[in-house]
Amino acid sequence: MPTFLILGAMKAGTTALYTALDQHPDVFMSPVKEPNFFAFAGNAPDFQAPIDQRPEGVNHASITDLDRYQELFAGTTDETARGEASHWYLYHPDAPVNIERYVPEARLVVMLRNPVERAYSEFLHFVRDQDEPLTDFEMALDAEEERIANHWALGRYVDRGRYDEQLKRYLDRFPREQLRVYLFDDFLEDPAAIRQDLFRFLGVDPSFEPDDRRVNASGVPRSRIIHALLTAAAPLRKAIVPLLPDVVVDWVNDLKNRNLDKPPMDPAVRARLIETFRPHVHRLENRLDRDLSHWLEQ
């Protein structure tokens, strides 16, 4: 079983943390990113959005059987730490219950991003992959309540940003020293310092320096054809990438990212989200003892 878990948040740098940890010689990372076991243990999810039904969607990609989950760590040898990253753990209310049941001593890692920017980045992520049927952000926000009522996993842009509520579920069950909370702002400013602190928290060599790679960027592709060619089908990607030199993988990722545009958010929509998140940000400030007023600036 894992000795640590990256809980989320989605579009807040968790893939970058996973990538850095996967390079560390003292760490074994699950070869499947986002197995979601502790969110859905023993209960296969049945979300209803079109993307949820596809093989790569949350319904089919999630591992809910304990034996299958433990098989993810069968390749462990002499690594000091074992872990995985599933952003559903921060969001799903069953996750802290199941973590306490199965791995109560596991170290828990969270990275939080300005919830306004996080929501927009998630929206652009799904627009990028043509999974979001509403390409107007305000319309997608207006549809969120109905989508949740219809049991969609897609489109919960506001609901996923209520970090105060999400962290409370963990702090009600785990001691504060078992949970490490980072801010995406700090990671962007000094990624090496965040990684070193993370390595210390997990009890592995903090002097290790992984390669910096920007992965999983959001945006709207300038060319859909180029984006499709560079992303390819998920099974093909998983089969080929391990066979390619790192320099080729990095070149493809860089080319894919440069093909993405990030249109600015409508100021009126930004103002709306700031007011929506304002009470949650204030409660989070108290919980973290950290000034987050810059998250509420227009």
WOVEN-V864126 format. One record per backbone hydrogen bond with DSSP energy under -1.0 kcal/mol. CO is the residue of the C=O (numbers start at 1). NH is the residue of the N-H. Records with the same first field share a line. If there is no record, write none. Layout:
CO=NH ; NH
This chain:
3=107
5=109
6=86
7=90
8=111
9=12
13=17
14=18
15=19
16=20
17=21
18=22
24=27
26=80 ; 81
28=83
35=63
36=40
37=41
40=43
54=57
57=61
58=62
64=42
65=69
66=70
67=71
69=72
70=73
71=74
73=76
81=28
82=3 ; 4
83=30
84=6
85=34
86=89
88=92
92=95
94=98
95=99
96=100
97=101
98=102
99=103
103=106
107=5
108=180
109=7
110=182
112=184
114=118
115=119
116=120
117=121
118=122
119=123
120=124
121=125
122=126
123=127
124=128
125=129
126=131 ; 132
127=130
136=140
137=141
138=142
139=143
141=144
143=147
144=148
145=149
146=150
147=152
148=151
151=48
155=157
156=160
158=161
161=163
162=166
163=167
164=168
165=169
167=171
168=172
170=173 ; 174
175=178
176=179
178=108
180=110
182=112
183=187
184=188
185=189
186=190
190=194
191=195
192=196
193=197
194=198
195=199
196=200
197=201
198=202
199=204
200=203
220=261
223=227
224=228
225=229
226=230
227=231
228=232
233=237
234=238
235=239
236=240
237=241
240=243
241=244
245=249
246=250
247=251
248=252
249=253
250=254
251=255
252=256
253=257
254=258
257=260
259=222
261=220
266=270
267=271
268=272
269=273
270=274
271=275
272=276
273=277
274=278
277=281
278=282
279=283
280=284
281=285
282=286
283=287
284=288
285=289 ; 290
292=295
293=296
294=297
